[in-house]
């Protein structure tokens, strides 16, 4: 995939500052072969604030689902009703990666404004900067950044750790993996709060009656979900673990 961004600015009070996203597929197939989409600065800021996820550029449409950007073309149908087929291309654009692009765009727009306010004629100053992202850089960004790419630290106290070790040994001896599966699931919940390899989430476990109380903590320390891991087979001396939130 060929990917590049065009950071643009002009003297129009309506347009002002915007970012053009350009992408081209290297192999042919169904769907869009290329993308040319314009986002105004106000739209990018609304996206990062969580206020907007759908954008329109003529008959070009964009829906942002977390790290996935779905570009598609939707022309106005002539029939009153029916079924529409829209060519699309879903491109992985990690939030951390796009924030880096936006930071560079903001710095560039500021320099453009400085030149404009200094009275430099439009034909003598830069009004467009192109940012090319080569395939190696893009592959590295997708590999290192995105939801769930960070690590998780499991936090327990001595009492909980001893109970967890004993319970795991008993479940393993009984040939039951339900406890391990439940811990893996809540660990995944915590990991999904990370946005890249550089972030660390926390799974806090504590003993609670015959089971565990858990909290999934985001890298900033906020609790995103909590509940219990309960053994419904405890009364019969078995293992039938499930998650309660």
N, C-alpha and C positions, 0 to 999 in steps of 0.2 A: 504494500500500500504506500502511495505517495501522499504525504500530509504536510500542509503548510498553512500558516495563518498570515493574514494581511491586517496590520494595525493601521487604521486610517483616521484622518481628521480633516475637517474643512471649516470654513468660516460660516457655514449655514447654521443659524440658531436652532433649526429643527433637527438636523442630522447630527452635527457636532462630532462625536467620537464613536467609532464602531469597530468591530472585529469581524473579518470575513474568514470563514472556515472553508478550506479547499482540500478535497481528498479525491484520489483516483485509485480505482482497483487495478491491480496488475494482472488479474485473470478475468476472463469473461464468464458470465453466468447470469442467472436470473436476478432481477432487482436492479437497483441503481448502479451504474458504472462509475459515477462520479458525484461529488457533492460540492455545491457552491452555496453557502448559507451565510447570511449577514445577521449578526447580533449587535444591537446597540448596547452601549455601556450600561444603560439603565436596566436592560433585560438581563445582562450577566450578573449585575448586582442583585436583582430580584431572585435569580436562580440560587445564588450562594446564600441568600437570606432565607431560603425555603419558601418564598412567596409565589413562585411561578415555576412550572415545569413544562409548559407547552408554549411553543413559539411559532410564528408564521412569518415567512418571507415570500410573499406572492403565493404561488401554488406549492411552494416548498414548505414542508412542515417539519417540526422537530419536537419529539417527546423525550424528556430526560428521565430515565429510571435509574436513580443512584449513579453508578459508574457507566451505564449503558446509554448511549445517545442514539435514538432511532430517528433516522432521516427518511422521509418518504415524500412522494409527490402526489398531490390530490387535486386533480383538475375538476372543474365544475361539471357534473353530469348533465346530459340533455334530457334524460328520462325523468319522469316524476318519481319513480321508485325503482328499486332493483338491487343488484349486488355490485359493489365496486371492487376492482382490483387495483391496488396501489403498489408500485415498485418501491422497495425500501432497501436500506442498508443500515444495519445495526453495528455501530462502531464503539469499541470499549475506550472510554475517555475517563480514566481515574480522576476523582475529584481533586486529589492532591496535585496531579499533573496539570489540570486545568486551572487551578488556583495559581500555579507558578506562571502559566501563560498569561493569566490576567494581571499578575503583579508586574510582569514585564510590559504589558500593554499600558498599564497606568503610568509607569515611569516614562514610556514613550510619549503618551498623550501630554504629560506634563511638560516635557521638553518641547513638544510642538506648540503648546500654548505659550510658553516662554518666548519662542521665536515670533509667534503671531503678535503677542502683546508688545514686543519690542519694535514692531512696525516693519519687520522684514517682509518684503513683497512675496506674494504667494508663489511666484515662479522661482524665487531664490531660496525657498526653505523646503524642508522635508515635510511632506504631508502623508507619506505612506512608508511603512517599514514591513518587509516580508521576513517571516520567521519560518525557516524550513526545518522540519523534523525528519531526520533520516530513519530508515527502517530499524537500525540498531538502537537508536535512541528511543524510538517508540516501543520496541520490544522490551527494552529494559524498564521503561516506565510501567508497562502493563504487568511485567513480572514482579516488580517491587512495590507497586502502589495499587490501591484498590481496597474495597471492603474485605476484611478477614485476612489480610496479608501480614498482620502483626503476630506477636506471641502472647501467651497467657501464663500468668503466674498464679498458682494455686496457693491460697493462704489458709492455713489451719493453725489450731493450737495443739498442744501435746495430747490432750484428752481426745480431741477429734481425730488426730493422726493415728493414735493407737486403735481407736474404734474402727476407723476406715481400713487399716491394715488387716485387722482381725476379720472384719466383715468380708473383705475381698478374698481372703484366704478361704473362708467358709463357702462363699459363693463359687469360687473356682473349684473347690473340692466337690461341690455338688453339680458341677458342669453347667453352671448358670452364668450368663454374661449380662444379665439385665442391669446389674449395678454398674458395671463398667460402661455399658451403653448409655445409661442415664448421665453419668459423669461426663462422658464424651459430648453428649448433647448440650449440657449446660456450659461446658467449656467452649463449644462452638458459638453459643449465644454471646459469651463474653468476647471471643475472638472477633466476632462480626462487628464489634464497636470500633475496631481499629481500621485505619485508612492506609496503612502502609507498613513495611517491614520495620520501620523505626519506632513504632508505637507498641506499648505493652498494656494489655488489659489484665484484670484481676478477677479470679473466681474465689470468693470467700466461702469456705465451708465450715460449718460448726455442727456438733452433735446435737440432735434434737429428738428426745425419746429414743425410739428404735431406728431412727433414720437420721437425715441431715437437713439442715437449713442452709440454703445457698443464696448468694447474691452475685450477680454479674455486674462488675464495675468497669466503666469505660476508662480510657487512658487518663481522662481528667478527674477521675475519682467518683464521678456521679454513678448512682445505681440505675441501671436501665431495666432490670428485671430481677425478681427474687421469688423464692418459693421453697418447696421442700422436695426431698427425694425420699419417698416412702416405700417401705417393704410391706406390701399387702399380704404376703405369705408368712409373715412373722409368727402369727398365732399357731400355724401348723408346722413351724420349724423350717419352712422353706424360704425360697427367694423369689419374689415377684415384685421387682422394683419399678416405680413409675415416678414421673415428675408432676408436681403440683405447682402452679404459679398463682 
